[in-house]
Amino acid sequence: MKVGLISQLSDQKLVGHLVTKTYFSGMNQRAVFPYILILLLGCISLYGQRFEEPLSARTDNYDIQLFLDTDKKQVKANQTVTFRNPSADTIRTMPFHMYYNAFKNNRSNFNTGYSGIPRDIPQEEKENGIWGWVEVLSVKNEQGEPLESRYIQPDDDNVNDHTVLEVVLEKPIPPFGTKTLEMEWHSQVPKAKARTGYNKDYFFMVQWYPKLGVYEPAGSRFAEVGAWNCHQYHPSTEYFGEFGVYQVEVDVPKEYVTGGSGFVLNETTEGDRKKVTYLAEDVIDFAWTAHPGFLEIKDEWKGVEIKLLVRPEHECNKERFLLSAKHTLDFFEEYIEPYPYPTLTIVSPPFYGLFSGAMEYPTLITSPTLCDLPLGIKTTETLTIHELTHQYFMQMIATNEQEEPWMDEGFTSFFEAKILDQYYPEGVVYFDYFDVQIDATEFRRGRFMATENPKASALSDWGYQTISRSTRDIVYGKAAVGLMTLEGLVGDAMMKDIIRAYFKRWKFKHPCRHDFLDVVQEVTTSQLGDSLAAPINTFLQDFMYSTEVCDYSVHSIDNFEEPEALGFFENTSDVRLPSANYQGIKKSKVVVWRNGEFIVPQEIRVTFEDGEEIIEYWDGKARIYEIFYEGKSNVVCAEMDPFQKIPFDNNHINNSQNLKQEKSGITRYFVSFLTWLENAMITASTLV
Ligand SMILES: [Zn+2]
C-alpha cells in the first residue's frame, strides 16, 4: 500500500521557504480496513435473466430484426426506436448516427483524402463493400405516417458527409414524453473498415445501425440548454451512446456462429437459416459478430457467463483469455463493485479479421491473439484486461468519447496497468530481454514520454477536433500517468475512495471532467482539509487544461565549512584576520530545480554520510529551492520523488545526484536502466 505524498502530511505543511528545520518523523498511515465483499452475485446464476430493476434510465431503446445476406454482404432491417424525453424540453427532431456512411464516398469526414482503391479491383469487391453505406428507406410514427428525414452536419458544413440523419417529427415530443419510430433500412457492409465490416466469411458488426443521439438536458455535462449530442463520424475518436434496452433478432445462414451484446433470448432454425435473438439491457450500444469458423468456449465467473469465440488455431490460448478476464472481474468486484451483466463475450478474430482490432462494446470485447506468442509477452492478457476494463468506463460510466476520449481511455489505461501489475507481477508487456522486464505502469509512462509532441493537445481539447498520433498518446498515456500521479499524491486508499465515489454517483449517467473534479475535491477536502486538498486540485487543473511538462531535478549538493568571519564589523579600525585554529561549522546545501511549468508537490530524500536519511517536503512552486543543514555529516545523495509517486515527471534521469561512488551503485544502475528504458519506450511506441 502506497501512502500518498500529500495525504501523509496531516501534521506537516508543505514548505516553500528556504530552510527545513523540523523533520517529518513518522508515517501517519491510514488504517486499512478490510473491505467487506458483498458476494451478491456469488451463487446466483444470472444467465439469460432480465434485470429485476433497471440499472439505467433506459432512454434510447431498440427492437431490431435484421437479415444478413452473406453473399452480397448486405443487411436489411426493421427497427423500432422508443425514446423517452429525459427533460422538461419540447423536442422536435431526432438525429441518428449513420456510421456506415463514413465509408460511402471519399468526401466524408472520415474518408477525406482516401484514394487507396486499386484500379484492377475485382468486380465482386467493387460491389461488395469497398464503399459501405446505410440508407433509411422509411421512417414512420406511431400512426404509421411517414416522416421526413435529411442528412445534417452538426460539426461542419461538409454536405458530402452523411453520417448524421435528422428525422423531423410531425408533432413535438412533450416534456418527459415518449416517441416511437418505425424504421426500415438497408446497408452495404463495408469491407474491413475501421473496426467494422466483413472480410471473407467473418462479419464484425459494430456501428452498424441508425443509432439515435444522446439528448442532454440543460445542466448535464457542458449543456447550457437542452440539446441533442450527435456528432458526425470523425476519424480520430470513438463513440457516445445513450442507455437503453436492445432486443435484436439476427437472421444468418445456419452454419454461422454468432455472438452479441447481452444474452441469447431465443434461437430457431428454419431451412438453411437461423434466427438468434439477443437481449441487452442498460447498455449504450449493441455489437454482434457472425463467422462459421468460431468455436464457442463457455466458462463462468460468479454467475456471469463468459463466452469465448475463438478460431481452432487460437484455442491454445483460451486459458490466457479466460484467466485474465476473471482477474479483471475479480479486481473490479473488490475495487469498485461487481460486474452487473449476466454475460461477457470475448471475440478473438481470425487473422483476416484483425481489422476488428482490440475494441470494447457493451458486454462484448475483441482481443486478437497469436498462438506462438511466448508466455513472457502478455499481449493477449493486456488486451483482454484493457477491453474488459472499458466495461466500467466506456459502458457503465459512459463518458463522451468523441469529446473527452481521455475520460475513457485514460481511466482504462490506468486500471489496465494496475491489474497487470497486480496479477502478473513478473508480467512483461512488450519487452523481455537482457533480463529486463517492463511493467505495465512503465509502459504507459513510456507511451506519453516518448510521444512526438507532448504539447500537441490538452486533455480538455475536444477529441474529434484533434487529429495526431501525439494526441492519441496524450489521451491514453498522459491521462493514465496523470491519474497515477494523483494516486501518488493522495495514496492508494484515498484514490480508491475517489474512484468509488465517482462511480457511485455517475454510473449509468454521463459525467464530464467537471464531475470527476468535483468528486476529487469533495473526497480530498473531507479527508485532508482545504489547505492540503488545494495543491491536488491545482495539479488536476493543470493536468487537464495545460500542455506544460513536468520536470524537477536535483541540481547540486554542497558540503562546506562556514568560513570564519573576516573583515570589519563593529567599526572600521579593528579588522578580523584569519585565526590559526579556526574550526568552522559544518554545513550542507542541496539545491533542486523546477525546470518545467507544471507544479507538483515533491518529496526529496537526502542521505548523509553516516547513513541518516531525511525526507523533505516541498510545495514544488519556486524555480530554485535550497535546503540547508547544519551540524550533520556530509550529504552524499539527494533524490527527487524517491518513492516514484510522480510518474508525471518527464525526465527521471535528472532526479538524483550522488557524491560517493561506492554508495551510488544502485542509483547509478537504476539511472542507466531508466536511460535504457526510455530509449526502449521510444522504440516500442513506434511498434504499437
Ligand atoms: Zn481502450
Residues whose N, C-alpha, C, O or C-beta is under 5 A from the ligand:
A	BS01	ZN	E409 T412
